[in-house]
Amino acid sequence: MKIGAEEILKFMEAGAKTPVSLSELGRALEVPGRERGTLKRLMLKLAADGAVVKISDGRYGLTAKMNLVSGVLQCHPDGFGFVAPEWGGEDVFINPRKLRDAMHGDRVVARIDGCKKDGRREGSVIRVLERAHKKIVGRFKSLKGASFVVPSDERILGTIVIPPGQTMGAGDGVIVEAEITKWPEKHSSAVGRIAAVMGDPEDPDVEIEVIAKKYGLPHRFPPDVLHEARGTPMEVAEADMKGRTDLRGMNVFTIDGESAKDFDDAVAIERTGRGYRLLVSIADVSRYVPEGSRLDAEAYSRGTSVYFPDRCIPMLPEALSNGICSLNPRVERLTLTAELEFDGEARPVKKKIYESVIKSVERFTYTKVKKILCGEDPEILRAHGGLLEDLKLMEELALKLNKNRLEGGSIDFDLPEPQIIIDIEGRPQDIVRSERNIAHRIIEEFMLAANRAAAEFFSAQNLPFLYRVHERPSEADIAEFREFAGGLGYHLAENQEPGAFQRLLKSVEGRPEERLINRVLLRSMKQAVYSEKNAGHFGLAFENYTHFTSPIRRYPDLVVHRLIKRLIHRRYTKTDISRMEEILPQTALHASQRERKAMEAEREIVDLKKAQFMQDKVGEAFDGFISGVTSFGFFVELKDYFVEGLVHVTSLGDDYYTFAEKEHALVGENTRRRFRLGSETRVRINAVDIGRRRIDLALAEGPSVKKGRPGRRLEKGGKCSR
């Protein structure tokens, strides 16, 4: 018989009582002598994947049966780490002494040695399967004739030694990229050479490049990809429109932010005899990014566009993202349209998805749409009066869709988002509350409806597909949140459907603790991910959901478009089904991982800009609320600037404080003074560490040195919120 990995694992699981040698495995599986080389290669591949492990006498055993786990090592700046098992299960804590030569991000095999007092598994790294970092960005240091690089990522523990002659002339303190030539060993550091000198750590362009490299975000396109992009047509050819539904005669338009340059969704609406007809047209990126092309490989590798306060690292080259794929006004563009019909109460009646061609009549911004709907600017209203009725009808439908969604249990988090204002030199000038108005609500509801319709369109066919799923939070997380909310006087129903959370959020609306409860509940939720299995979306309370509306900036949306077009053209063959069943799980995992990297990078650059903004405010005092409590202190979020800092327990000199975990508080042993999650307090900026993106705070017992801005409520997106 033909030997494969599946047959090997089945035998080792059920037929082998002990680890086996290659010869024993060959005899048991009746592998001919001429196929023994294939068997050896398969075993080496399984070992590299972490499914089996080779022990000291040369035999192979199943990782799961040997009290071992394989997974990615996540290190903490304080020296310890965790291994997240690839096949599921709880993380394994790794003591600093048991990391061996492994580095943050490496795929490793860890042995489970036992359990800590709190029940968590504890173990030791026994083997590195795959190195995460061939190159590391950091600060070059030269001290007493020795040169080394201190990694910018604090989770990469230790330094990289740079031998004489390998420094590329780097000066002390500059940012460099070091290539590792020798991995760390038990009693020695990693060794490397300087591959590139990047420049001054305070240069905004260098800051961006450091973070991009740290998270593996390729911010320059390879020449062959750019060459392929330049070959893309600048205009839609007449032949490309054949066979498509012509929507060029409709009032189709885009609504985006002021700074947006790529427009991948456009909307149109009509009133019907029984309700509404909504058309959501999405850029047909798959027409210009063929499967298997260089553009496709690069888009897959990137997974998503990444957005920083003053720039974007796009998934696709500008010739596509801002050109032929962007739904720019007054030019023909190829699209996929989700045509959705609703009754008078905005309940779904009918849906269809088809290939189309549009010609956007206007590029609206959220601010302009709000001014038109609220009658705030007569001049803008006169200029766009011909689209006023369409916008009013969209507002009417969106508010009904929102009402239905919330009644169905969908959770709407109402967290104010900070907007960092960057000056011409790339420095943070201000941090303000990002406006959210009725125009945002319109687009949000329409995109949710289109994404849901695309998932329903496919799930009804029972064919392989790529879903956006959100699992239910764990029982422990729900119990912890219920206890926290109860401590603030709020009751979370025992019913653990999403509607129970939404009702609680509704009950705190407009109250001082609203922001905190939203934030803590969000932390209790699991991360939404991509999956080939339709597990539903808990937060939205949708049985079917996917990402369909942003193929310019998200690779999963591009995959979804390709699958839908196969279905439209009835090209979903048995071969396609087998192929999709094979590749979609890996696509989903990769896309989820790239999304997480992008989010981490975006969060870090925001933290950096916040730290830079607060640097000249050392000594000033601000009002805030306690946003987190730990054994070593409590975090305070400043009301003015959405900036979070730490009041370390050692700065509380009036008493000895202990951590009351169930109360989410630090409690003074003698004074019984409590610093509790959610409590308001006033703090002084004590120090700002730009390198570590850290702001140290101290209690400000006197009057504020600096008065905060007047309070501004986050706009809820109601009819004409101001």
C-alpha positions, 0 to 999 in steps of 0.5 A: 500500500501507499504509505502516508502520514495519516497511516503512520499516525493511525498506527502509532495511535492505535497499534504501537504500545511504545515508541518505535524505530523506523525499521519497526514501523516499516515492518508493521506497515509492510513498507517495501525496502525501496519505500524506506527512504520515503518513510524516513522523510515522512517521519522527519516531516512529522517530527518537524511538524511536532506530531512525533518526537525522536527520543535519545535511542532513535525511536519515534513517539507520539508527542501527545502520548509522551506528555509533550506538547508542540506549539509557539513559545510566547515570552514575557519581558520578565523572562518566563514564557508560555507554550500555546499547544498547536492541537488545543488545550491550556497553555504550558508555563515555562520557567526562565531556567527551562527555556533552554535556547528557545526564543520568543516566537519559536515553534518548540516541543515542551515537556509537561513537568507538573502543575503549579499551585493554581492548577496551571501546567508547567513545563520545560522546552526540550527542542526547537522545531522552527526558529521565528527570527532570522533577523532582529531589529534593535538598538546597537550598543558599543561598550568597552570594545564589545558590541551587541544589539538590544532587541526592540521587542522586549519579549526577545530575551537577551542580546545579540553579540556582534563580533568585530568587523561585523558592525557595518560601522554602526554608531552607538544608539542607532537602530539596526537590523541584525542577522543571527549567525549562531543561535543562543545556547544554554550559557551563551548569547546569540551571535550575529552580524549587522545586516542594515543600519536603519537610523535614529530611533526618534525618526518617525520613519525609522519608528514605523520600519522598526515596528513593521520588521518586528511584526514581520510586516513587509512594507515594500513590494518586491520588484516582480510584484510591482511589475505585475501590478504595472501590467494591470489595466488603468481602465475597465475595458468594454469587453470586461463588462459583458455578461455583468449586470449594468448598474451605471444608471443608479445612484451608486456612491461611496461613504468613507473617512476623510483620509481614505484613498481606496474605496472597496464598497459602494451603496445604492437604495430603492424603496419598493412596494413592500419595503427596501432594496439595498445594493452593496457593490464591492470591488471585484478585486479577484478580476485583477488578482488571479489565483496563483499570480505573484500579486496573489502570493504577496497578498496572501503573505501579507493577509491584510492592510495595516493602518498606522496613525499617519500611513498604511501598509497596503495588502495590494500595490497602489496601482490596484488599491488606489487605482483600478480596484478602487471605486473612484467616482465617475469612472466604470468599475467591476464589482460583485453586488449583494442585492438585498430586499427587506420588508417595511420593518427591515426584515430580510425578504430576498437576496442575490449576489451577482457580477456587476459594473457601476459608475459611482456618482459621488465620493462622500465622507462620513462628516459630509453625509452627517451634515447633509442629513442633519441640515448643518451646512446649506451649501453642502446640501445644495450641492448634493440635494439630488441624493438627499432622499437616497441618504434619508432612505438609507438612514431609515433602513440602517436604524431599523436594521440596527434595532433588529440586530440588537433585539436579536442579541447582537452586542454593540460595544460603545468604546470611544476610539482615540484619534491621534493627530500627527503633525507634518514631521510625524510627531503626535500633536493631539489625541482626540475622541474619534467621531462616530455619527449616523453615516458610520452607522449606515455603512456599518449596518449595510456591510454587516447585512452584506457579509451575512448575506454572503455567508448565508448564500454559501452555507445553504449550498453546503460547500467549503467556505471561509467563515468569520467566527466568534466563539462563546466566551468561556464559563470562567470568563463569564463568571469573572465578568458577572462577579465584576459587574455585580460588584458595581451593582449590575446584574448579568442574567444567567442566560449566557446568550449574547442578548444578556450582555447587550441588555447589561450594556444598555443598562449602563449607557450614559453612566460613569462606569459605561466605558469601564464595563464595555472595556472589561466585557470586551476583554472577556470575549474571545478573538474573532477568527477565520475558519472553514467551519461555520461555528457562528458569530457569538458577538453579532448573534449571527448563525452565518457570517463572513468577510465579503466587503473589503477585498482590497485590504483583507485576503479572506474577502478576496477568497470569498469573492473567488468562491462566490464567483465559482458558484455564480458560474457553476464551476464548483467541481468535485476537484474544486471541493477537494482542493478547497477542503484541503487549502481553506483550513490553512488559509483561515489559520494564516489569515487569522495569524496575520490579522493578529500581527497587524493588530499588535503592530497597530496597537504598539505604534499607537502606544508609542505615539501616546508615550511621545505625546505625554513626554512633555507632560511629566509633572502634570496631573490628570483625572482618570479611572482605574482600568486594571488592578494587579498585585504590583499596582493599578493602571489608570486611564486618563479621561482626557487622552485615552492614555493608560499608565501604571501606579506601581504599588511601591509608590503608595507610601502610606501603607502596605497594600495587598491584592484582593483578586475577587474585589479587583482592588489593592487594599491597605493593610492598616488604613483599609484604603481601596484602589478598586477597578472602576474608581475615579482618581487623580494622577501625576505623570511621573515618568515616560519611557519611550523605548518601553512605551510605558507611562509611570504615574503617581497619585496626585493628592492635591488639586489638578495641575492641568484641567481636563478638556470638557467632557464630550459624549461619544456619538451613538449614531442616532438620527442626528447626533451632535 
